[in-house]
Amino acid sequence: GCDGSVLLDDSSTVTGEKTARPNANSVRGFEVIDTIKTQVEKACSGVVSCADILAIAARDSVVELGGPSWTVQLGRRDSRSASLSGANNQIPAPTSSLSSLITTFSNQGLSTKDMVALS
């Protein structure tokens, strides 16, 4: 999510979201964010969050593929926890039908336009 919780690896105190069913064959490229974070930490330790890096990388990926650009508001803080059950229950699977996606987003108070922008 916007807090970078999807980036957290499993540990003795956290069960990450990377293995959540909706993220299977959908969310990937974690090593890219890890590499960027390592380089940023060398230049300015403790200043830039993984959540901000993820937001910038998402925007830049869209631009690289010919899509629109937008200003990324910075200042996110990285999550220190994750919710595997939340990810499994609240994120639609990449194989969801259009009507299912519209319903899922609508249940969160989001429009079809919001869904397209967030996808």
N, C-alpha and C positions, 0 to 999 in steps of 0.2 A: 504494500500500500504506500501511501504518501509518506509514511514514517520509516520506510525502508525495512519493515519487519520481514518482508519476503526474502531479504538478503541474509538473515540470521541462520547460521548453521546450528545443527543440533549440538547440545552440550549437556552436561549433567543437570543444568537448571532450566534449559529451554528446549522445547521441541519445536523446531522450525517449521516454516510453511512451504519449503521447497518441495516436499513430498506430498503435498495436498493433492487430492485427485484432480481438481480443476487446473492445477499448475502442470500436470503431467503433459509432456509434449507441447507445452504452451509457453511457459516462462523458462527462459534459458539465457545464457550469456553472463552468468554470475561471475565467471573468471575475468571478464572484461571490466566489470565494475570493481572487482578486487584489485586488478592491475592499476586502474586509474586512481583508486583510493591510496594505494601504496605510493604512487608517484606524487600525488597531492600532499600526502603526509610528509614526504621528504622536503617539499618546498615550504609548507606552512602547516605544521602539526597542530591538530585539534581545531582547525578553523572551518573546514568544509565537511559537511555530513555526507554519508553514503546516500541518504535520501535525496539530497540536492544533486549529487552526481547522477543518480538514477533518473531524476526529472530532466536534467540537461541532456543526458544520453538519449532519452526517449524523444525529446524534441529534435535533437540533431539527427537521429535516425529517420524521422519523418521528413525533415528537410532534405537529407541525402537522397531519399527516394522520390524527390520531386514534390513533396507535399508542402503545406504552408509552414511558416515559422511563427513563433509567438514568444513573448517575453516570459521567461521563467522566473517567478518570484522565489527568491532564495531565503534561507533562514530556517529550513526544516531541521528538526532534531531527529536523530536516529532513535528508533525504538530499542528498548532493552529487553523486550519480550515479544513473543509471537503467539499466534493462536492457530494451531493446526485444525482444531474443530471449527473455529470461525471461518477459516479459509475453505474448508470442506463444505460448510453449510451456507456461506454467503457469496461465494464466487461462482459464477456460472461456468460450466464445463465448456471447453473450446468446441465441443460437438453439439452444443445446445442449438435448438431450432430458433428461428427468428422470433416466433411468437413467445417462446419460452424466455428468450433474452429480454424482449420488451416487457414482459410481465415481471421478471426479476428486477430490472432497473426501475420500473414503475413502483414496485413495492418499497424501493429505497427513496422514493420521491423524485426520481429522475425521469426526464422525458426521453423520447426516442432520439432526439437531437443530442441530448447529453450522452446517451449510450454510444452513439456513433463517434462523438468526440473523444470519449474515454477509451474506445476500443482501438 
